């Protein structure tokens, strides 16, 4: 998982189903006294308007509940909303990744809409199973690459070409 040496505010996600279990990472963020932000889907009923809002979570189990698709989300009644510009590092989910930092999401565009709202110096990282690393994923002009990629075997060296 990504190093947290210089990060103060970390945005991540709660893994679900067959995704990598992110709970140890989330717990480490909190144990190190860093701010942990998790996404919540808003405007769920409108495919055009639904997007992610980040909330600060102090206790993973107490402050989250299953959302519409069964993914744990922050309880907005107890978790304050945080501006994406405050994020120092974001842990991104995905279906597939390549060694150029390409990331293929689930197709709903949630992170495509969130990533441009982060600071340019926010470190974009992903953690995946090695089987999710493929020769190439389709990249569109609006897609933002991950800067670091971790698998169960360690960090993969990403290339420019």
DSSP file (Angstrom, degrees, kcal/mol; ACC not computed):
  #  RESIDUE AA STRUCTURE BP1 BP2  ACC     N-H-->O    O-->H-N    N-H-->O    O-->H-N    TCO  KAPPA ALPHA  PHI   PSI    X-CA   Y-CA   Z-CA
    1    1 A X              0   0    0      0, 0.0   154,-0.1     0, 0.0   150,-0.1   0.000 360.0 360.0 360.0 161.9    0.0    0.0    0.0
    2    2 A X        -     0   0    0      1,-0.1     2,-0.1   148,-0.1    89,-0.0  -0.244 360.0-109.3 -66.3 146.2    1.1    3.6   -0.5
    3    3 A X        -     0   0    0      1,-0.1     3,-0.1     3,-0.0    -1,-0.1  -0.428  20.1-159.9 -71.7 149.9    3.5    5.3    1.9
    4    4 A X    >   +     0   0    0      1,-0.1     3,-0.6    -2,-0.1    -1,-0.1   0.082  47.5 126.6-116.5  22.1    2.0    8.0    4.1
    5    5 A X  T 3  S+     0   0    0      1,-0.2    -1,-0.1     3,-0.0    -2,-0.0   0.879  85.3  15.9 -53.7 -50.8    5.2    9.8    5.1
    6    6 A X  T 3  S+     0   0    0     -3,-0.1     2,-0.3    82,-0.0    -1,-0.2   0.302  99.4 109.7-110.8   9.9    4.3   13.3    4.1
    7    7 A X    <   +     0   0    0     -3,-0.6     3,-0.1     1,-0.2    80,-0.0  -0.678  31.9 173.0 -92.8 140.6    0.5   13.1    3.7
    8    8 A X  S    S+     0   0    0     -2,-0.3    27,-2.6     1,-0.3     2,-0.5   0.750  74.2  38.8-105.4 -43.2   -1.9   14.8    6.1
    9    9 A X  E     -a   35   0A   0     77,-0.2    79,-2.6    25,-0.2    80,-1.4  -0.954  69.0-173.0-119.2 121.1   -5.2   14.2    4.4
   10   10 A X  E     -ab  36  89A   0     25,-3.0    27,-3.0    -2,-0.5     2,-0.4  -0.947   8.9-161.4-118.0 125.4   -5.9   10.9    2.6
   11   11 A X  E     +ab  37  90A   0     78,-2.7    80,-2.7    -2,-0.5     2,-0.2  -0.882  28.5 148.5-100.3 137.6   -8.9   10.1    0.5
   12   12 A X  E     -a   38   0A   0     25,-2.4    27,-0.7    -2,-0.4     2,-0.3  -0.723  35.6-116.9-147.0-165.2   -9.6    6.4   -0.1
   13   13 A X        -     0   0    0     -2,-0.2     2,-0.8    25,-0.2    13,-0.1  -0.969  23.0-112.9-142.4 157.0  -12.4    4.0   -0.7
   14   14 A X        -     0   0    0     58,-0.4    58,-0.2    -2,-0.3     7,-0.1  -0.844  39.1-130.6 -92.3 114.0  -13.9    1.0    1.2
   15   15 A X        -     0   0    0     -2,-0.8     2,-0.3     5,-0.1    57,-0.2  -0.259  29.6-172.8 -62.8 150.1  -13.2   -2.0   -1.0
   16   16 A X    >   -     0   0    0     55,-0.1     3,-2.7     4,-0.1    55,-0.1  -0.940  43.7  -8.7-141.3 163.7  -16.2   -4.3   -1.6
   17   17 A X  T 3  S-     0   0    0     -2,-0.3    -2,-0.0     1,-0.3    53,-0.0  -0.258 131.7  -9.9  53.7-118.7  -17.0   -7.7   -3.2
   18   18 A X  T 3  S+     0   0    0     -2,-0.0    -1,-0.3     2,-0.0     3,-0.1   0.353 106.9 115.9 -95.0   6.6  -13.8   -9.0   -5.0
   19   19 A X  S <  S-     0   0    0     -3,-2.7   109,-0.1     1,-0.1    76,-0.0  -0.268  82.2 -79.3 -69.2 161.6  -11.9   -5.7   -4.7
   20   20 A X        -     0   0    0    107,-0.2     2,-0.7     1,-0.1    -1,-0.1  -0.342  52.3-107.1 -55.5 137.6   -8.7   -5.5   -2.7
   21   21 A X        +     0   0    0      1,-0.2     3,-0.3    -3,-0.1     4,-0.3  -0.625  39.1 179.6 -73.6 111.2   -9.5   -5.2    1.0
   22   22 A X     >  +     0   0    0     -2,-0.7     4,-2.7     1,-0.2     3,-0.4   0.504  54.7  97.8 -91.6  -5.0   -8.7   -1.6    1.9
   23   23 A X  H  > S+     0   0    0      1,-0.2     4,-2.7     2,-0.2     5,-0.2   0.877  81.2  52.1 -55.8 -42.0   -9.6   -1.8    5.6
   24   24 A X  H  > S+     0   0    0     -3,-0.3     4,-2.0     1,-0.2    -1,-0.2   0.909 112.5  46.6 -60.7 -38.6   -6.0   -2.3    6.8
   25   25 A X  H  > S+     0   0    0     -3,-0.4     4,-2.3    -4,-0.3    -2,-0.2   0.937 112.5  49.1 -65.9 -46.6   -4.9    0.8    4.8
   26   26 A X  H  X S+     0   0    0     -4,-2.7     4,-1.9     1,-0.2    -2,-0.2   0.910 112.0  49.2 -59.2 -43.1   -7.9    2.8    6.2
   27   27 A X  H  X S+     0   0    0     -4,-2.7     4,-2.7    -5,-0.2    -1,-0.2   0.880 109.5  52.0 -64.5 -38.4   -7.0    1.7    9.7
   28   28 A X  H  X S+     0   0    0     -4,-2.0     4,-1.8    -5,-0.2     6,-0.2   0.896 106.2  54.1 -65.5 -40.3   -3.4    2.6    9.2
   29   29 A X  H  <>S+     0   0    0     -4,-2.3     5,-2.1     1,-0.2    -2,-0.2   0.950 114.1  41.1 -57.3 -49.8   -4.3    6.1    8.0
   30   30 A X  H ><5S+     0   0    0     -4,-1.9     3,-1.8     1,-0.2    -2,-0.2   0.903 111.6  55.5 -66.2 -41.7   -6.4    6.7   11.2
   31   31 A X  H 3<5S+     0   0    0     -4,-2.7    -1,-0.2     1,-0.3    -2,-0.2   0.799 104.8  54.7 -62.8 -28.7   -3.8    5.0   13.5
   32   32 A X  T 3<5S-     0   0    0     -4,-1.8    -1,-0.3    -3,-0.2    -2,-0.2   0.366 119.1-111.2 -87.0   5.4   -1.1    7.4   12.2
   33   33 A X  T < 5S+     0   0    0     -3,-1.8     2,-0.2     1,-0.2    -3,-0.2   0.697  71.0 139.3  76.7  19.0   -3.3   10.4   13.1
   34   34 A X      < -     0   0    0     -5,-2.1     2,-0.4    -6,-0.2    -1,-0.2  -0.570  60.6-100.9 -92.1 159.7   -4.0   11.4    9.5
   35   35 A X  E     -a    9   0A   0    -27,-2.6   -25,-3.0    -2,-0.2     2,-0.5  -0.674  35.1-154.3 -80.1 129.6   -7.4   12.7    8.2
   36   36 A X  E     -aC  10  57A   0     21,-0.5    21,-2.9    -2,-0.4     2,-0.4  -0.922   9.4-169.7-107.9 125.7   -9.2    9.9    6.4
   37   37 A X  E     -aC  11  56A   0    -27,-3.0   -25,-2.4    -2,-0.5     2,-0.3  -0.945   1.9-172.5-114.4 134.9  -11.8   10.9    3.8
   38   38 A X  E     -aC  12  55A   0     17,-2.4    17,-2.2    -2,-0.4     2,-0.2  -0.935  24.9-112.4-122.5 150.6  -14.2    8.5    2.2
   39   39 A X  E     - C   0  54A   0    -27,-0.7    35,-0.4    -2,-0.3     2,-0.4  -0.497  22.1-166.0 -84.3 150.0  -16.6    9.1   -0.7
   40   40 A X  E     - C   0  53A   0     13,-2.2    13,-2.3    -2,-0.2     2,-0.4  -0.999  22.4-126.4-129.8 134.7  -20.3    9.2   -0.6
   41   41 A X  E     - C   0  52A   0     -2,-0.4     2,-0.3    11,-0.2     3,-0.3  -0.681  29.1-170.4 -82.4 128.4  -22.5    9.2   -3.8
   42   42 A X  E     + C   0  51A   0      9,-2.8     9,-1.5    -2,-0.4    -2,-0.0  -0.829  65.0  26.6-116.8 159.9  -24.9   12.0   -4.0
   43   43 A X  S >  S+     0   0    0     -2,-0.3     3,-1.5     7,-0.2     7,-0.3   0.913  72.7 170.9  54.6  45.7  -27.8   12.5   -6.5
   44   44 A X  T 3   +     0   0    0     -3,-0.3     6,-0.1     1,-0.3    -1,-0.1   0.829  66.7  57.3 -56.2 -37.5  -27.9    8.7   -6.8
   45   45 A X  T 3  S+     0   0    0      1,-0.1     2,-0.7     4,-0.1    -1,-0.3   0.681  97.0  69.0 -72.5 -17.1  -31.1    8.7   -8.9
   46   46 A X    <>  -     0   0    0     -3,-1.5     4,-2.6     1,-0.2     3,-0.2  -0.887  61.4-165.3-109.2 109.1  -29.7   11.0  -11.6
   47   47 A X  T  4 S+     0   0    0     -2,-0.7    -1,-0.2     1,-0.2    -2,-0.0   0.847  92.9  49.2 -58.9 -33.9  -27.0    9.4  -13.8
   48   48 A X  T  4 S+     0   0    0      1,-0.2    -1,-0.2     3,-0.0    -2,-0.0   0.839 120.9  32.3 -75.0 -33.7  -26.1   12.8  -15.1
   49   49 A X  T  4 S+     0   0    0     -3,-0.2    -2,-0.2    -6,-0.2    -1,-0.2   0.637  87.1 112.1-101.7 -15.8  -25.9   14.6  -11.7
   50   50 A X     <  +     0   0    0     -4,-2.6     2,-0.3    -7,-0.3    -7,-0.2  -0.330  40.2 149.8 -66.3 141.1  -24.6   11.8   -9.4
   51   51 A X  E     -C   42   0A   0     -9,-1.5    -9,-2.8   -11,-0.1     2,-0.4  -0.928  44.2 -85.2-157.7 175.4  -21.1   12.4   -8.1
   52   52 A X  E     -C   41   0A   0     58,-0.4     2,-0.4    -2,-0.3   -11,-0.2  -0.756  28.5-168.9 -97.6 139.8  -18.8   11.8   -5.1
   53   53 A X  E     -C   40   0A   0    -13,-2.3   -13,-2.2    -2,-0.4     2,-0.4  -0.983  20.8-131.9-121.2 137.6  -18.6   14.0   -2.1
   54   54 A X  E     -C   39   0A   0     28,-0.5    28,-2.6    -2,-0.4     2,-0.4  -0.736  23.4-174.5 -94.7 137.6  -15.7   13.4    0.4
   55   55 A X  E     -CD  38  81A   0    -17,-2.2   -17,-2.4    -2,-0.4     2,-0.4  -0.977  27.8-115.5-129.8 143.3  -16.4   13.2    4.2
   56   56 A X  E     -C   37   0A   0     24,-2.7     2,-0.5    -2,-0.4   -19,-0.2  -0.636  30.9-160.4 -78.0 131.5  -14.0   12.9    7.1
   57   57 A X  E     +C   36   0A   0    -21,-2.9   -21,-0.5    -2,-0.4     3,-0.2  -0.951  19.3 178.9-117.1 129.6  -14.3    9.6    8.9
   58   58 A X  S    S+     0   0    0     -2,-0.5     2,-0.4     1,-0.3    -1,-0.1   0.714  80.1  25.2 -98.8 -26.1  -13.0    9.1   12.4
   59   59 A X     >  -     0   0    0      1,-0.1     4,-2.7     2,-0.0    -1,-0.3  -0.956  68.7-150.2-142.5 117.6  -14.1    5.5   12.9
   60   60 A X  T  4 S+     0   0    0     -2,-0.4     4,-0.4     1,-0.2    -1,-0.1   0.882  96.3  36.1 -58.7 -43.0  -14.5    3.2    9.9
   61   61 A X  T  4 S+     0   0    0      2,-0.2     3,-0.3     1,-0.1    -1,-0.2   0.895 122.3  41.7 -81.3 -40.6  -17.2    1.0   11.4
   62   62 A X  T  4 S+     0   0    0      1,-0.2    -2,-0.2     3,-0.0    -1,-0.1   0.861 118.2  44.4 -74.8 -36.0  -19.1    3.5   13.5
   63   63 A X  S  < S+     0   0    0     -4,-2.7    12,-2.9    11,-0.0     2,-0.3   0.409 106.4  65.0 -95.1   1.2  -19.1    6.3   10.9
   64   64 A X  E     +H   74   0B   0     -4,-0.4     2,-0.3    -3,-0.3    10,-0.2  -0.847  51.4 179.3-124.5 160.8  -20.0    4.4    7.7
   65   65 A X  E     -H   73   0B   0      8,-2.4     8,-3.1    -2,-0.3     2,-0.1  -0.967  44.1 -78.8-149.9 160.0  -22.9    2.4    6.4
   66   66 A X  E     -H   72   0B   0     -2,-0.3     6,-0.2     6,-0.2     5,-0.1  -0.431  48.1-151.8 -64.8 133.9  -23.7    0.5    3.2
   67   67 A X    >   -     0   0    0      4,-2.6     3,-1.8    -2,-0.1    -1,-0.1  -0.070  43.1 -65.6 -89.1-164.3  -24.7    2.8    0.4
   68   68 A X  T 3  S+     0   0    0      1,-0.3    -2,-0.1     2,-0.1    -1,-0.0   0.837 136.5  38.0 -57.1 -38.6  -26.9    2.1   -2.6
   69   69 A X  T 3  S-     0   0    0      2,-0.2    -1,-0.3     3,-0.0     3,-0.1   0.209 122.7 -98.5-100.1  15.4  -24.6   -0.6   -4.1
   70   70 A X  S <  S+     0   0    0     -3,-1.8     2,-0.3     1,-0.3    -2,-0.1   0.465  81.2 135.7  84.3   1.0  -23.6   -2.1   -0.8
   71   71 A X        -     0   0    0     -5,-0.1    -4,-2.6   -55,-0.1    -1,-0.3  -0.671  64.2-107.5 -83.1 135.0  -20.3   -0.1   -0.6
   72   72 A X  E     +H   66   0B   0     -2,-0.3   -58,-0.4    -6,-0.2     2,-0.3  -0.434  45.3 179.7 -66.1 130.6  -19.6    1.4    2.8
   73   73 A X  E     -H   65   0B   0     -8,-3.1    -8,-2.4    -2,-0.2   -33,-0.2  -0.909  33.5 -91.7-128.6 155.6  -20.0    5.2    2.7
   74   74 A X  E     -H   64   0B   0    -35,-0.4     2,-0.8    -2,-0.3   -10,-0.3  -0.375  38.1-116.9 -64.7 145.0  -19.7    7.9    5.4
   75   75 A X    >>  -     0   0    0    -12,-2.9     4,-2.1     1,-0.2     3,-1.9  -0.776  22.4-153.4 -81.8 110.2  -22.8    8.8    7.3
   76   76 A X  T 34 S+     0   0    0     -2,-0.8    -1,-0.2     1,-0.3     5,-0.1   0.689  88.8  66.5 -63.3 -18.6  -23.3   12.4    6.3
   77   77 A X  T 34 S+     0   0    0      1,-0.2    -1,-0.3     3,-0.1     3,-0.1   0.697 119.1  19.8 -77.0 -16.9  -25.1   13.2    9.6
   78   78 A X  T <4 S+     0   0    0     -3,-1.9     2,-0.6   -15,-0.2    -2,-0.2   0.534 112.9  74.0-124.1 -13.5  -21.9   12.6   11.6
   79   79 A X  S  < S-     0   0    0     -4,-2.1    -1,-0.1   -16,-0.1   -22,-0.1  -0.909  77.3-131.4-109.8 117.0  -19.1   13.0    9.1
   80   80 A X        -     0   0    0     -2,-0.6   -24,-2.7   -24,-0.2     2,-0.2  -0.346  22.7-114.3 -67.3 143.8  -18.2   16.5    7.9
   81   81 A X  B     -D   55   0A   0    -26,-0.2     2,-0.4    -5,-0.1   -26,-0.3  -0.532  32.3-155.6 -73.4 143.4  -17.9   17.2    4.2
   82   82 A X        -     0   0    0    -28,-2.6   -28,-0.5    -2,-0.2     2,-0.2  -0.970  19.8-111.6-127.4 138.1  -14.3   18.1    3.1
   83   83 A X    >   -     0   0    0     -2,-0.4     3,-2.2     1,-0.1     4,-0.2  -0.463  23.4-131.3 -65.3 131.6  -13.2   20.1    0.1
   84   84 A X  G >  S+     0   0    0      1,-0.3     3,-1.7    -2,-0.2    35,-0.5   0.744 102.8  73.5 -57.4 -23.0  -11.3   17.9   -2.4
   85   85 A X  G 3  S+     0   0    0      1,-0.3    -1,-0.3    33,-0.2    33,-0.1   0.654  87.4  63.4 -66.1 -13.3   -8.6   20.6   -2.6
   86   86 A X  G <  S+     0   0    0     -3,-2.2     2,-0.3   -78,-0.0    -1,-0.3   0.535  77.7 110.5 -85.9  -6.8   -7.5   19.5    0.9
   87   87 A X    <   +     0   0    0     -3,-1.7    32,-0.4    -4,-0.2   -77,-0.2  -0.535  38.9 178.2 -77.0 129.5   -6.6   16.0   -0.3
   88   88 A X  S    S+     0   0    0    -79,-2.6    35,-2.5     1,-0.3     2,-0.3   0.744  74.2  14.6 -94.8 -32.4   -2.8   15.2   -0.3
   89   89 A X  E     -be  10 123A   0    -80,-1.4   -78,-2.7    33,-0.2     2,-0.4  -0.996  64.8-162.0-146.0 136.9   -3.1   11.6   -1.5
   90   90 A X  E     -be  11 124A   0     33,-2.8    35,-2.7    -2,-0.3     2,-0.6  -0.989  10.2-149.8-124.9 131.9   -6.0    9.6   -3.1
   91   91 A X  E     - e   0 125A   0    -80,-2.7     2,-0.4    -2,-0.4    35,-0.2  -0.888  25.2-155.4 -96.3 118.4   -6.2    5.8   -3.2
   92   92 A X  E     - e   0 126A   0     33,-3.0    35,-0.7    -2,-0.6     2,-0.1  -0.762   6.5-141.5-103.9 138.8   -8.2    5.0   -6.4
   93   93 A X        +     0   0    0     -2,-0.4     2,-0.3    33,-0.1    35,-0.1  -0.418  29.9 159.8 -83.5 169.5  -10.3    1.9   -7.2
   94   94 A X        -     0   0    0     33,-0.1    11,-0.3    -2,-0.1     3,-0.1  -0.948  47.4-129.4-178.7 164.1  -10.3    0.4  -10.6
   95   95 A X  S    S+     0   0    0      9,-3.4     2,-0.3     1,-0.3    10,-0.2   0.817  94.2   2.7 -88.8 -40.1  -11.1   -2.7  -12.7
   96   96 A X  E     -I  104   0C   0      8,-1.3     8,-3.0    32,-0.0    -1,-0.3  -0.987  60.8-168.7-149.5 155.1   -7.7   -2.7  -14.5
   97   97 A X  E     -Ij 103 133C   0     35,-2.4    37,-3.0    -2,-0.3     2,-0.3  -0.948   8.0-151.4-139.2 156.7   -4.5   -0.8  -14.6
   98   98 A X    >   -     0   0    0      4,-1.8     3,-1.7    -2,-0.3    37,-0.1  -0.823  34.7-103.0-125.9 173.0   -1.5   -0.6  -16.9
   99   99 A X  T 3  S+     0   0    0     35,-0.4    60,-3.5     1,-0.3    62,-0.1   0.446 116.1  64.7 -77.5   0.8    2.2    0.2  -16.3
  100  100 A X  T 3  S-     0   0    0     58,-0.2    -1,-0.3    61,-0.1    58,-0.1   0.328 124.3 -99.2 -97.3   5.2    1.8    3.7  -17.9
  101  101 A X  S <  S+     0   0    0     -3,-1.7    45,-2.8     1,-0.3    -2,-0.2   0.530  71.2 155.4  88.9   7.1   -0.6    4.6  -15.0
  102  102 A X        -     0   0    0     43,-0.2    -4,-1.8    35,-0.0     2,-0.4  -0.426  24.1-162.6 -68.0 142.9   -3.7    4.0  -17.0
  103  103 A X  E     -I   97   0C   0     -6,-0.2     2,-0.6    35,-0.1    -6,-0.2  -0.995  11.5-159.5-132.1 129.2   -6.8    3.2  -14.9
  104  104 A X  E     -I   96   0C   0     -8,-3.0    -9,-3.4    -2,-0.4    -8,-1.3  -0.944  19.2-166.6-107.6 118.0  -10.0    1.6  -16.1
  105  105 A X        -     0   0    0     -2,-0.6   -11,-0.1   -11,-0.3    -9,-0.0  -0.006  40.2 -85.2 -88.0-163.3  -12.9    2.3  -13.7
  106  106 A X        -     0   0    0    -11,-0.1   -12,-0.0   -13,-0.0    -1,-0.0   0.485  64.5-106.7 -88.1  -3.8  -16.3    0.8  -13.4
  107  107 A X  S    S+     0   0    0      0, 0.0    -1,-0.0     0, 0.0    -3,-0.0   0.371  94.5 102.6 101.3  -5.4  -17.8    3.0  -16.1
  108  108 A X  S    S-     0   0    0      1,-0.0     0, 0.0     0, 0.0     0, 0.0   0.655  80.1-131.2 -86.9 -14.7  -20.0    5.4  -14.0
  109  109 A X     >  +     0   0    0      3,-0.0     4,-1.7   -58,-0.0     5,-0.2   0.596  61.6 136.2  80.0  11.0  -17.5    8.3  -14.2
  110  110 A X  H  > S+     0   0    0      1,-0.2     4,-1.4     2,-0.2   -58,-0.4   0.941  78.9  37.0 -57.2 -49.9  -17.5    9.0  -10.5
  111  111 A X  H  > S+     0   0    0      1,-0.2     4,-2.8     2,-0.2    -1,-0.2   0.791 109.0  63.7 -76.8 -26.8  -13.7    9.4  -10.2
  112  112 A X  H  > S+     0   0    0      1,-0.2     4,-0.6     2,-0.2    -1,-0.2   0.854 110.4  40.8 -61.2 -32.8  -13.5   11.1  -13.7
  113  113 A X  H  < S+     0   0    0     -4,-1.7     4,-0.2    -3,-0.3    -2,-0.2   0.777 118.2  46.9 -84.9 -27.9  -15.6   13.9  -12.1
  114  114 A X  H >< S+     0   0    0     -4,-1.4     3,-1.9    -5,-0.2     4,-0.3   0.910 100.2  63.8 -79.6 -43.8  -13.7   13.9   -8.8
  115  115 A X  H >< S+     0   0    0     -4,-2.8     3,-1.7     1,-0.3    -1,-0.1   0.837  96.7  55.5 -57.1 -40.5  -10.1   13.9   -9.9
  116  116 A X  T 3< S+     0   0    0     -4,-0.6    -1,-0.3     1,-0.3    -2,-0.1   0.712 101.4  61.3 -65.8 -15.5  -10.1   17.3  -11.7
  117  117 A X  T <  S+     0   0    0     -3,-1.9    -1,-0.3    -4,-0.2    -2,-0.2   0.513  90.1  88.8 -86.9  -4.7  -11.3   18.8   -8.4
  118  118 A X  S <  S-     0   0    0     -3,-1.7   -33,-0.2    -4,-0.3   -34,-0.1  -0.518  92.2 -92.6 -87.0 159.1   -8.1   17.7   -6.6
  119  119 A X    >   -     0   0    0    -35,-0.5     3,-1.6   -32,-0.4    -1,-0.1  -0.376  33.8-118.3 -64.3 149.8   -5.0   19.8   -6.5
  120  120 A X  T 3  S+     0   0    0      1,-0.3    -1,-0.1    -4,-0.1    -2,-0.0   0.812 114.8  54.0 -60.2 -29.1   -2.5   19.0   -9.2
  121  121 A X  T 3  S+     0   0    0      2,-0.1     2,-0.3   -32,-0.0    -1,-0.3   0.412  77.7 119.5 -88.5   3.7    0.1   18.0   -6.6
  122  122 A X  S <  S-     0   0    0     -3,-1.6     2,-0.4     1,-0.1   -33,-0.2  -0.550  71.1-120.8 -67.9 126.3   -2.3   15.5   -5.0
  123  123 A X  E     -e   89   0A   0    -35,-2.5   -33,-2.8    -2,-0.3     2,-0.7  -0.572  23.0-153.8 -75.0 124.0   -0.6   12.1   -5.3
  124  124 A X  E     +e   90   0A   0     -2,-0.4    23,-3.6   -35,-0.2    24,-1.3  -0.885  24.4 166.3-103.1 114.4   -2.8    9.6   -7.2
  125  125 A X  E     -ef  91 148A   0    -35,-2.7   -33,-3.0    -2,-0.7     2,-0.3  -0.859  18.5-160.7-127.2 160.2   -2.2    6.0   -6.3
  126  126 A X  E     -ef  92 149A   0     22,-1.8    24,-2.7    -2,-0.3     2,-0.4  -0.985   5.5-157.4-138.9 150.4   -3.9    2.7   -6.8
  127  127 A X  E     + f   0 150A   0    -35,-0.7     2,-0.3    -2,-0.3  -107,-0.2  -0.999  29.3 149.7-127.2 132.3   -3.7   -0.7   -5.2
  128  128 A X        -     0   0    0     22,-2.7    24,-0.4    -2,-0.4     2,-0.2  -0.937  49.8 -87.5-151.7 168.1   -4.8   -3.8   -7.0
  129  129 A X    >   -     0   0    0     -2,-0.3     3,-2.3    22,-0.2     4,-0.3  -0.610  43.7-116.5 -77.7 148.2   -4.2   -7.5   -7.5
  130  130 A X  G >  S+     0   0    0      1,-0.3     3,-1.6    -2,-0.2    -1,-0.1   0.794 114.1  66.2 -59.1 -27.9   -1.5   -8.2  -10.0
  131  131 A X  G 3  S+     0   0    0      1,-0.3    -1,-0.3   -35,-0.0    -2,-0.0   0.695  93.0  62.3 -66.5 -17.5   -4.0  -10.0  -12.2
  132  132 A X  G <  S+     0   0    0     -3,-2.3   -35,-2.4   -36,-0.1     2,-0.7   0.532  81.0  95.5 -84.2  -6.7   -5.6   -6.5  -12.7
  133  133 A X  B <   +j   97   0C   0     -3,-1.6     2,-0.2    -4,-0.3   -35,-0.2  -0.779  57.4 175.7 -89.6 116.9   -2.4   -5.2  -14.3
  134  134 A X        -     0   0    0    -37,-3.0   -35,-0.4    -2,-0.7     3,-0.1  -0.700  44.8-101.8-118.2 166.4   -2.9   -5.5  -18.1
  135  135 A X  S    S-     0   0    0     -2,-0.2     2,-0.3     1,-0.2   -36,-0.3   0.886  99.3  -8.6 -58.0 -40.1   -0.7   -4.5  -21.1
  136  136 A X        -     0   0    0    -38,-0.1     2,-0.3   -39,-0.1    -1,-0.2  -0.970  55.4-156.3-159.4 141.4   -2.9   -1.4  -21.8
  137  137 A X        -     0   0    0     -2,-0.3     2,-0.2    -3,-0.1   -34,-0.1  -0.900  42.5 -94.7-112.6 150.2   -6.2    0.2  -20.8
  138  138 A X        -     0   0    0     -2,-0.3     2,-0.5   -36,-0.1   -35,-0.1  -0.434  41.6-158.9 -64.9 133.0   -8.1    2.6  -23.0
  139  139 A X        -     0   0    0     -2,-0.2     2,-0.2   -37,-0.1   -35,-0.1  -0.959   5.2-164.2-118.0 128.6   -7.2    6.2  -22.2
  140  140 A X    >   -     0   0    0     -2,-0.5     3,-1.5     1,-0.1     0, 0.0  -0.686  38.1-102.5-103.7 162.5   -9.5    9.1  -23.1
  141  141 A X  T 3  S+     0   0    0      1,-0.3    -1,-0.1    -2,-0.2    -2,-0.0   0.811 121.4  50.1 -56.1 -31.9   -8.3   12.8  -23.1
  142  142 A X  T 3  S+     0   0    0      2,-0.1    -1,-0.3   -26,-0.0     2,-0.1   0.616  86.7 110.0 -83.2 -11.9  -10.1   13.5  -19.8
  143  143 A X    <   -     0   0    0     -3,-1.5     2,-0.4     1,-0.0   -31,-0.0  -0.376  56.8-149.9 -69.0 139.6   -8.5   10.4  -18.0
  144  144 A X        -     0   0    0     -2,-0.1   -41,-0.1   -41,-0.1     2,-0.1  -0.925  15.4-130.1-109.8 135.2   -5.9   11.1  -15.3
  145  145 A X        -     0   0    0     -2,-0.4     2,-0.3   -43,-0.1   -43,-0.2  -0.425  17.3-114.5 -81.5 154.8   -3.2    8.5  -14.7
  146  146 A X        -     0   0    0    -45,-2.8   -21,-0.2     1,-0.1     3,-0.1  -0.631  16.4-151.9 -81.1 149.6   -2.2    7.1  -11.4
  147  147 A X  S    S+     0   0    0    -23,-3.6     2,-0.3     1,-0.3    11,-0.2   0.705  78.6  27.1 -95.8 -23.3    1.3    8.0  -10.3
  148  148 A X  E     -f  125   0A   0    -24,-1.3   -22,-1.8   -47,-0.1     2,-0.4  -0.999  64.7-164.2-141.5 142.2    2.0    4.9   -8.2
  149  149 A X  E     -fG 126 156A   0      7,-0.6     7,-3.0    -2,-0.3     2,-0.4  -0.991   5.9-170.3-132.1 125.9    0.6    1.4   -8.4
  150  150 A X  E     +fG 127 155A   0    -24,-2.7   -22,-2.7    -2,-0.4     5,-0.2  -0.922   6.3 175.6-117.4 139.7    0.8   -1.2   -5.7
  151  151 A X  E >   - G   0 154A   0      3,-2.7     3,-1.8    -2,-0.4   -22,-0.2  -0.714  53.9 -84.7-126.0-177.9    0.0   -4.9   -5.9
  152  152 A X  T 3  S+     0   0    0    -24,-0.4     3,-0.1     1,-0.3   -23,-0.1   0.678 129.7  54.1 -63.6 -15.4    0.3   -7.8   -3.4
  153  153 A X  T 3  S-     0   0    0      1,-0.4    -1,-0.3     0, 0.0     2,-0.3   0.460 121.1 -96.2 -97.3  -1.7    3.9   -8.2   -4.7
  154  154 A X  E <   -G  151   0A   0     -3,-1.8    -3,-2.7     2,-0.0    -1,-0.4  -0.783  66.6 -18.3 123.3-166.7    4.9   -4.5   -4.0
  155  155 A X  E     -G  150   0A   0     -2,-0.3     2,-0.4    -5,-0.2    -5,-0.2  -0.602  58.8-139.5 -80.8 135.1    5.1   -1.3   -6.0
  156  156 A X  E     -G  149   0A   0     -7,-3.0    -7,-0.6    -2,-0.3     2,-0.6  -0.748  18.8-118.6 -91.9 140.5    5.2   -1.6   -9.8
  157  157 A X        -     0   0    0     -2,-0.4     2,-0.3    -9,-0.1    -9,-0.1  -0.687  31.0-147.1 -76.7 120.2    7.5    0.7  -11.7
  158  158 A X        -     0   0    0     -2,-0.6     2,-0.2   -11,-0.2   -58,-0.2  -0.657  10.3-151.3 -90.5 147.6    5.4    2.8  -14.0
  159  159 A X        -     0   0    0    -60,-3.5    -1,-0.0    -2,-0.3     0, 0.0  -0.712  18.7-132.6-114.3 165.1    6.7    3.9  -17.4
  160  160 A X              0   0    0     -2,-0.2   -60,-0.1     1,-0.1    -1,-0.1   0.707 360.0 360.0 -86.5 -22.4    6.0    6.9  -19.6
  161  161 A X              0   0    0    -62,-0.1    -1,-0.1     0, 0.0   -61,-0.1   0.432 360.0 360.0-126.3 360.0    5.5    5.0  -22.8
